């Protein structure tokens, strides 16, 4: 007879004991899965709510179902099949369960997620970050020029004070103030977009099968604001995101994947540039030599900021690309 039931696929376990249970096209089987790991649990006595799953896709050619199982009259074959349990799925083991977080999805084609779970787009944030970081590079270069100009004025001041020099000094100070102000505004805007992008990646990593990460997605925000701990937590999160996006990574072993040298380089330069800025005390400039030293250190900090922003652009592009590739690999919708 013709089967009007959904085709074979993994679906939400109607018994509620597991995340997924395999529907073989005619009945629920003993094959179950939790967090992407398959196991066996007998169906038991079906309850009134254990109904057939909603059909996940359009069936172009209806399958046929035998009116008896097994479809042979041989007593020995029937006895062996009876010992294994009912249903054709036991002779045809189900395919591996879909990625952790996918519920009610066919084993081929796009993965659909459980209620409340969905893929968060990274493309718009990546583009915004690249533009903001590019603007940060430009503002930091402007600051480098401003500090070089002020150093030149300080060198000339050693030769004596004049009206022309005083005006140049005022112009140099105004230039530095403008450059630093623009850099700070861009840093705040970039930081906000960057943290949102990082949080979205952390949420998407759950859908890629990154089981039991050391840091939950909330740490992508809070990790930046904990004194001293914010020297370590962000880079650990980024290394986890890099491992979670490794092609072919498995839910049970993704933490053993290799980290990223690019992420380590980015964090080293980023920390160094920020530590140099924090170490400068602008109130110590009581002499021309002290002022010159302070401006040289700040000049070096902004040079490091340029390098950090450029490396950050590569990190943003590479990580976003890895997540897109991993998503395509798993067939996630």
C-alpha positions as CSV (number, residue, x, y, z in Angstrom):
1,X,0.0,0.0,0.0
2,X,1.1,3.6,-0.4
3,X,2.7,5.4,2.5
4,X,1.3,8.8,3.3
5,X,3.6,9.3,6.3
6,X,6.8,11.5,6.3
7,X,10.0,9.9,4.9
8,X,12.7,8.6,7.1
9,X,14.5,11.3,9.1
10,X,15.7,12.4,12.5
11,X,13.0,14.3,14.5
12,X,12.3,15.5,18.0
13,X,11.9,12.5,20.3
14,X,8.1,12.3,21.1
15,X,8.8,10.6,24.4
16,X,10.8,13.5,25.6
17,X,13.6,11.3,26.9
18,X,16.1,12.4,24.2
19,X,16.6,15.3,21.8
20,X,16.1,13.3,18.6
21,X,14.7,9.9,17.7
22,X,14.8,8.3,14.2
23,X,11.6,7.9,12.2
24,X,12.1,5.2,9.6
25,X,9.2,6.3,7.4
26,X,6.7,4.0,9.1
27,X,7.4,4.1,12.8
28,X,9.7,5.4,15.6
29,X,12.8,3.3,16.1
30,X,15.1,2.7,19.0
31,X,17.8,5.0,17.6
32,X,18.2,8.2,19.5
33,X,20.6,11.1,19.7
34,X,21.6,13.8,22.2
35,X,23.9,16.7,21.3
36,X,24.7,15.0,18.1
37,X,25.8,11.7,19.7
38,X,23.8,8.6,18.7
39,X,22.7,5.8,21.0
40,X,19.9,3.3,21.4
41,X,16.9,3.5,23.7
42,X,13.9,1.2,23.2
43,X,10.7,3.0,22.1
44,X,8.7,1.3,24.8
45,X,4.9,1.7,25.1
46,X,3.9,4.6,22.9
47,X,1.9,7.3,24.6
48,X,-1.0,9.2,23.0
49,X,1.2,12.2,22.2
50,X,3.8,10.1,20.3
51,X,2.6,10.8,16.8
52,X,4.3,10.8,13.5
53,X,6.6,13.8,13.0
54,X,5.7,16.7,10.7
55,X,6.9,15.9,7.2
56,X,10.2,17.8,6.8
57,X,10.2,17.9,3.0
58,X,8.1,17.2,-0.1
59,X,8.2,13.6,-1.1
60,X,8.2,13.4,-4.9
61,X,7.9,9.6,-5.1
62,X,5.8,8.0,-2.3
63,X,7.6,5.1,-0.7
64,X,5.9,1.7,-0.3
65,X,5.6,0.0,3.1
66,X,5.2,-3.8,3.5
67,X,2.1,-4.8,5.3
68,X,4.1,-7.3,7.4
69,X,7.6,-7.3,8.7
70,X,9.8,-9.1,7.9
71,X,8.4,-9.6,4.3
72,X,9.3,-13.3,4.3
73,X,7.7,-16.5,5.4
74,X,10.9,-18.2,6.6
75,X,10.5,-18.9,10.4
76,X,14.2,-18.6,11.1
77,X,14.4,-15.2,9.4
78,X,11.3,-14.0,11.2
79,X,12.6,-15.2,14.5
80,X,15.9,-13.4,14.1
81,X,14.2,-10.2,13.1
82,X,11.8,-10.5,16.0
83,X,14.8,-10.8,18.4
84,X,16.2,-7.6,17.1
85,X,12.9,-5.7,17.4
86,X,10.4,-4.3,14.9
87,X,10.9,-2.0,12.0
88,X,13.0,-1.9,8.8
89,X,15.4,0.7,10.3
90,X,17.2,-2.0,12.3
91,X,18.3,-3.8,9.1
92,X,19.1,-0.4,7.6
93,X,20.9,1.6,10.4
94,X,20.0,5.3,10.3
95,X,22.5,7.8,9.0
96,X,24.4,9.9,11.6
97,X,22.3,12.4,13.5
98,X,22.4,16.0,12.3
99,X,24.6,18.6,14.0
100,X,23.8,19.3,17.6
101,X,21.0,21.8,17.8
102,X,19.2,20.6,14.6
103,X,15.8,19.2,15.3
104,X,13.3,17.7,12.9
105,X,15.7,18.1,10.0
106,X,16.2,15.6,7.1
107,X,19.6,14.0,7.0
108,X,20.2,15.6,3.7
109,X,19.7,19.2,2.8
110,X,19.7,22.3,5.0
111,X,19.7,21.9,8.8
112,X,16.9,23.6,10.7
113,X,17.3,24.5,14.3
114,X,15.4,24.0,17.5
115,X,13.0,26.6,18.7
116,X,14.8,29.7,19.8
117,X,17.9,28.8,17.8
118,X,18.8,30.4,14.5
119,X,21.9,31.4,12.6
120,X,22.9,35.0,13.2
121,X,24.3,36.7,10.1
122,X,27.9,37.9,10.4
123,X,28.3,39.5,7.0
124,X,26.9,42.9,7.8
125,X,28.9,43.2,11.0
126,X,32.1,42.0,9.2
127,X,31.7,44.8,6.6
128,X,31.0,47.4,9.3
129,X,34.0,46.3,11.3
130,X,36.3,46.4,8.2
131,X,35.2,50.0,7.5
132,X,35.5,51.1,11.1
133,X,38.9,49.5,11.5
134,X,40.1,51.1,8.3
135,X,38.9,54.4,9.7
136,X,40.8,53.6,12.9
137,X,44.0,53.0,10.9
138,X,43.6,56.4,9.2
139,X,43.0,58.2,12.5
140,X,46.0,56.5,14.1
141,X,48.2,57.6,11.1
142,X,46.8,61.1,11.6
143,X,47.8,60.9,15.3
144,X,51.3,59.7,14.3
145,X,51.7,62.7,12.0
146,X,50.4,65.0,14.8
147,X,52.9,63.6,17.3
148,X,55.8,63.9,14.8
149,X,54.8,67.5,14.2
150,X,54.8,68.2,18.0
151,X,58.1,66.5,18.4
152,X,59.5,68.8,15.7
153,X,58.2,71.8,17.6
154,X,59.7,70.6,20.8
155,X,63.1,70.2,19.1
156,X,62.9,73.8,17.8
157,X,61.9,75.0,21.2
158,X,65.3,74.1,22.5
159,X,66.7,76.8,20.2
160,X,64.6,79.5,21.9
161,X,61.1,80.7,22.2
162,X,59.6,83.0,19.5
163,X,56.2,84.2,18.5
164,X,56.2,82.0,15.5
165,X,57.2,79.0,17.6
166,X,54.5,79.7,20.1
167,X,51.9,79.7,17.4
168,X,53.3,76.5,15.9
169,X,53.1,74.9,19.4
170,X,49.5,75.8,19.8
171,X,48.7,74.4,16.3
172,X,50.6,71.2,17.1
173,X,48.6,70.8,20.4
174,X,45.3,71.3,18.6
175,X,46.3,68.8,15.9
176,X,47.2,66.2,18.6
177,X,44.0,66.8,20.5
178,X,41.9,66.4,17.3
179,X,43.7,63.2,16.3
180,X,43.3,61.7,19.8
181,X,39.7,62.7,20.0
182,X,38.8,61.1,16.7
183,X,40.7,57.9,17.6
184,X,38.8,57.6,20.9
185,X,35.4,58.0,19.2
186,X,36.3,55.4,16.6
187,X,37.7,53.1,19.2
188,X,34.4,53.2,21.2
189,X,32.3,52.6,18.0
190,X,34.5,49.8,16.8
191,X,34.5,48.2,20.3
192,X,30.7,48.0,20.4
193,X,30.4,46.5,16.9
194,X,33.3,44.1,17.6
195,X,31.7,42.8,20.8
196,X,28.3,42.2,19.0
197,X,30.1,40.4,16.2
198,X,32.0,38.2,18.7
199,X,28.8,37.4,20.6
200,X,27.0,36.4,17.4
201,X,29.9,34.1,16.6
202,X,29.7,32.5,20.0
203,X,26.0,31.8,19.5
204,X,26.6,30.4,16.0
205,X,29.4,28.2,17.4
206,X,26.7,26.3,19.5
207,X,24.9,25.5,16.2
208,X,28.1,24.2,14.7
209,X,28.3,21.6,17.4
210,X,30.8,23.3,19.8
211,X,29.7,21.4,22.9
212,X,30.5,22.6,26.4
213,X,32.8,25.6,25.7
214,X,34.9,26.9,28.5
215,X,33.1,30.3,28.1
216,X,29.4,30.8,27.3
217,X,28.3,33.4,24.8
218,X,27.7,35.9,27.6
219,X,31.4,36.0,28.3
220,X,31.9,37.5,24.9
221,X,30.5,40.7,26.4
222,X,31.4,40.4,30.1
223,X,34.9,39.2,29.5
224,X,36.0,42.6,28.3
225,X,35.0,44.4,31.5
226,X,36.5,42.3,34.3
227,X,39.7,44.0,35.5
228,X,42.9,41.9,34.9
229,X,40.8,39.0,33.7
230,X,40.2,41.0,30.5
231,X,43.9,40.5,29.7
232,X,43.2,36.8,29.1
233,X,39.5,35.9,28.7
234,X,38.9,37.6,25.3
235,X,41.8,35.8,23.6
236,X,40.8,32.4,25.1
237,X,37.3,32.9,23.7
238,X,38.7,33.8,20.2
239,X,40.8,30.7,20.2
240,X,37.7,28.6,21.1
241,X,35.8,30.2,18.2
242,X,38.7,29.4,15.9
243,X,38.7,25.7,17.0
244,X,34.9,25.5,16.7
245,X,35.1,26.7,13.1
246,X,37.7,24.1,12.1
247,X,36.6,22.1,9.1
248,X,35.6,18.6,10.0
249,X,35.6,19.3,13.8
250,X,33.5,16.9,15.8
251,X,31.2,17.9,18.8
252,X,33.1,15.6,21.1
253,X,36.7,16.6,20.1
254,X,36.6,20.2,18.7
255,X,38.5,21.5,21.8
256,X,41.5,19.5,20.7
257,X,41.7,21.3,17.3
258,X,44.7,23.7,16.7
259,X,44.5,27.3,17.8
260,X,45.4,30.3,15.7
261,X,48.7,32.0,15.5
262,X,47.0,35.0,13.8
263,X,44.7,35.4,16.9
264,X,47.8,35.2,19.2
265,X,49.6,37.9,17.1
266,X,46.5,40.1,17.1
267,X,46.1,39.9,20.9
268,X,49.8,40.5,21.6
269,X,49.9,43.7,19.5
270,X,46.5,44.9,20.8
271,X,47.6,44.4,24.4
272,X,51.0,46.0,23.9
273,X,49.5,49.1,22.3
274,X,47.0,49.6,25.1
275,X,49.5,48.9,27.8
276,X,51.9,51.5,26.4
277,X,49.1,54.2,26.3
278,X,48.1,53.4,29.9
279,X,51.7,53.5,31.1
280,X,52.2,57.1,30.0
281,X,51.6,59.8,32.5
282,X,51.1,63.1,30.6
283,X,51.4,65.1,33.8
284,X,55.1,64.3,34.1
285,X,56.0,66.7,31.2
286,X,57.6,69.4,33.3
287,X,60.6,69.9,31.0
288,X,61.2,69.8,27.3
289,X,63.0,66.5,27.5
290,X,60.2,65.0,29.5
291,X,57.6,66.2,27.1
292,X,59.6,64.8,24.2
293,X,59.9,61.4,25.8
294,X,56.2,61.3,26.6
295,X,55.3,62.2,23.0
296,X,57.8,59.6,21.6
297,X,56.1,56.9,23.7
298,X,52.6,58.0,22.5
299,X,53.9,58.0,19.0
300,X,55.0,54.4,19.4
301,X,51.7,53.5,20.9
302,X,49.8,54.8,17.9
303,X,52.2,53.0,15.5
304,X,51.3,49.8,17.4
305,X,47.6,50.8,17.1
306,X,47.9,50.9,13.3
307,X,49.5,47.4,13.3
308,X,46.8,46.1,15.7
309,X,43.9,47.5,13.6
310,X,45.4,45.9,10.4
311,X,45.8,42.5,12.1
312,X,42.3,42.8,13.6
313,X,40.9,43.2,10.0
314,X,42.5,39.9,9.0
315,X,41.1,38.2,12.1
316,X,37.6,39.5,11.4
317,X,37.7,38.4,7.8
318,X,39.3,35.0,8.5
319,X,37.0,34.0,11.4
320,X,33.8,35.1,9.5
321,X,34.9,33.1,6.5
322,X,35.7,30.0,8.6
323,X,32.2,30.2,10.2
324,X,30.6,30.5,6.7
325,X,32.6,27.5,5.4
326,X,31.8,25.4,8.5
327,X,28.1,26.3,8.1
328,X,28.1,25.2,4.5
329,X,29.9,22.0,5.4
330,X,27.2,21.1,7.9
331,X,24.4,22.2,5.5
332,X,23.0,24.7,8.1
333,X,20.2,26.9,6.9
